[in-house]
Amino acid sequence: MFCSNCGKEIDDKAVVCIHCDCAVGNQEKQIVVQLPKQQKSYVAALLLCFFLGTLGAHHFYTGRPAQGLIMLVITFTGIGLIITIPWAIIEFFIILCGGFGTADGGKLV
């Protein structure tokens, strides 16, 4: 192997070049850690949607703050409830049927 800084030949297992003291790029191995998917309560999401659905509370709970914020802002506009009430009712039935999960793909348990 050759040093990427000075170009001189170095040992394949070297961490630092013995000629220029430059760190060799292959010294670190990337470790990929896969975190478990979020698991949120099915009942909590259902109740949040039923009681605070027009405010987007169930979206905040399941890790979708952008959608929750959109519902919240629309609710407080002039005719916002005309939009968010049917939206919340539809999502209530989606949660009820098991078609709603967390933002990272986790399930409601």
Protein Blocks (a to p, Z undefined) as FASTA:
>chain_A
ZZfklopacdfkbfbdfklopacfklpccdddddddddddfklmmmmmmmmmmnommmmm
nopaklmmmmmmmmmmmklmmmmmmmmmmmmmmmmnopaccfkopacZZ
